[in-house]
Amino acid sequence: MPILILLMTVAISALGAGPAKQQYYEIKIYHIADKTQEGKVDTYLKEAYLPALHRAGIPIVGVFKPVEADTAFGKIIYVFIPFKTVDQFMQLAEQLQKDKVFSEAGKPFADAVFSEPPYKRYESIFLKAFMDFPQFSAPEFSNSPSERIYELRSYESATDAKAVKKIEMFNQGGEIDIFKKLEFNPVFWGEVLLGSHMPNLMYMTTFSDMKSHDDHWKAFGATEEWKKLSGMEEYKNTVSKASPYLLHPTSYSDF
């Protein structure tokens, strides 16, 4: 068993599986150097990886890229994979190894020559769904994927205690309810169990276009519920760094 998978197994087991209804998510982030690598990753995801995930019982997978105005444009590809249980996540690697169609379709990507790698590096973030938003929700839009704005946010906290309070703010505090009321089309909220910026949480909201994105956030900041919640002493200084990432779904993304 690869050392990374072994370490993840130990860490997740120590945390416990939690309520069965709460899903788990993996966000894979491919760092690419140029259009050539971007094309190779796109081909692999579209023709090999996503079809294999579908065959493995994961019918909906999201693939996203930074908007054109972002300095990360052309440098990063995000893949969002939802799992029903930790076991489903842990069993995926073995399932893919047994998938002969995947092995053949992904061979050029997996066996790329040393001097022509398909990516610079990739990282993986593993999350557990929030109690008050236990299942991810794929949005439905009728316009072109290139117009849609999907906002992925990462909130880092100074300490574990502050992170717990921020998660409480979303759940028991009612912050998630404000997003729902204002129809932010949320995809997920998740506590990061394994990642490089812990302690932190991540969530994604979606919009038909940039104007809708801007209008929704303007309305959010103006609500009395948010003003009251954000002013509560117990929830102050729960976020030490907020990192928003504006993304477009790819043409082959499942949502």
N, C-alpha and C positions, 0 to 999 in steps of 0.2 A: 504494500500500500504506500503511495507517495506520501512523503512526510507532511506536506501541506494538508492533505485530506485527513491524515491521522490526527494532526493537531486540531483541525476543525471538529473532528468527531469527538475528541476529548472535551473541547471547550463547550460544544453544544450539549453534550451529555450532562456536563456539570450544571448547565443552566436549566435543564429540564425541558420537557417537551411542551409544557403549558397546556392551556385549554385546546381541545382538539379542533374547535371551530376556527382558531386563529391560524391564518396561513403564514408561510415563510417565503421570502423573496431573495433571489440572487440578482445583483446588478453587476454585469461584467462590463468593464470599460477597456476598450481597445485603443491604445495610443498608436497613431500612425504618423508616418513622416511625410508622405506625399500622395499624389493621386494614384500612383501605381499600387501602393499598399492599400489605399482605400478601396480600390477596385477588387483586390484580392480578398479583403475581408467581406465586402459586399457579396461577392460571388459565393464565398464559403457559407455565409449566413443564409443567403437566399436559397441556394441550391442543395446545401448539405445539412447545416446545423438546425435550422428551423423545421424543415421536414422531419428530421430525426426526433426532435423534441415532440412534434405532433404525434409521431408514431409511439413515443414513449408515454403518452397520456397527458401531455401538456399542450392543450389546443390553442392557447392564446399567448403569444410572446411579442413583446414590444421592442422595436429597434429605432433608435433616435440619434440625430446628429445636431450639433450646435447651429444656431441661426447664423446667417451670413455675416451679421454685424459683430459677432463674437470673435474675440482673438483666438478662440479654440476651434473656429470653423476650419474644417479640413484636417483636423488633428485628432479628433476623438469620435468614437462610435460607442453608444451605450446600448446594452441589451438587458431587458428586464424579463426575468423568468419567475413566474409564480409557482409555488409548491404547496400541495395540500398538507404535507407533513414533513418533518425532518427526514424521516426514512425515505420518502420519495426523492428528496435531494441527494441523500447518501447513496442511493441505488442507481442514480442516473448515469454515473460514469461507467458502471458495469453494463448497463443496458446499451449504452452507446458502443461499447467495445464489442458487443455481440451483434450489433446492427451492421450487417454486411453492406447494405445499400449506403449507409452513412460512411463506412470505412472507405468504400470505393469513391464516393462523391467527394469526400473530404481529403483524399490522399494528396492531391497537389498542395493543399494548405498545410496539412500535418507534416508532410515530408519535404517541404520546401528546402532548397539548398541553403547552406549556411550563409552564402554571400548574397542571397536574395530573400530575406525573411519577409513574411507577409504583414508583419507589424513590428513596432519597436518593442512593445511590452504590453501585457494586459494585467489588470487587477480585478479582484472579486470582492464584493461587499455582500454580506449575508445579514438579512433582517428578519425580525418577527413582527407581524402585523399588530397594530394597536388593538386594544380591547374593544374600543368603540367604533372601529372600522376594520373588522376581522377578515374581510374578504376583499380582494382587489376588484375594481370595477372598470371595465373597458368603456371609454366614451364612444358616442356615435355622432359623427359629423358627416355631412354630405358634400362638403367642399374639398378642394384638392389638399392632399397631405402637406404640400409645400406652403400652404397658407396657414395651417394650424400651428398653434403655439402650445407646446407642452412644457410646463415649468417644473423642473426638478429642484427641490430645495434641500439643503443640508444644514442642520442647526447643530453646532458644536457647543458643549457646555464646559465650564471651568472645572467642575467636579462631578462625580457620579451622583451626588445628592442633588445638585442643580439639574442634572439631566432627568432624574426621576421626577422632579417638580415640573419640568417643562412637559414631559409626557403626561403628567397628571393634568396640567393646564389644558391640553388638547382633549383628554378624555373626560374626567370628572368636572373639570373647569368649564367645559362647553365650547372650546374653541372650534372643534370639529363641527359642531352644530351650526356655527356661524358660516363656515364654508358651505355646508349643505344648504342652509337657508338662502344664501346668495348665489347658489347654483354654479359653483366653481368646477363642476364635473371632476371631482377628485378620483384619482386612480388608486392611490394607496397612501397609508401612513405606516411607517415601520421604525422600530427601534433597531439600531445597528448592533448586532451581536458580535460580528467580526468585521473589522475594517481598519483603515489606517488613520482615522481621525476621531477615535473614540475618546470620551463618550459623545455620541451624537445620535440624532434621528434624521430620517429623510422622509419626504413625501412628494407627491406629484399631483398637480392640478392641470386642467386642460381648457383650451379656449379655441374658438373657431378661427380667430385671427388676432393680430396684435392689438387692435382697437378694443376688442372684447376683453383681452387680458388687462389692458390699462383701466378700462371702465370698471371691471370687477374689483381690482385692487383699490381703486378710488372709493368705491362703495364700501369695501371692507373697513378701510380706515375711518370712515365716517359713521359707522354703526355705534349706537350707544352700548351694545353688548361688548364690543371690542374695547371701547374706551374704558368701560368699567372693569373688564377682565384684566387688561394690560396695566391698569393702575393699582391692582391689588398688591400689597406688600409681599405676600408669600410667593408671587410669581416674578418678582423683579430680579434682574441679573441671572436669569436662567439660561440665556443664550449668550455665549461669549463671541461667537462668529456665525454669521448667516451667509451662506453661499448659494445664490440662486443661479440656475442654469436654464437658459431659454433654448428650447429644442424644437426641431421639426421631426415628425415621424418619417421614416423612409417609405418609399413606394411599396416595399414588400413587408413592412411591419404589419402585424395582425390587428393593430389598433392605432 
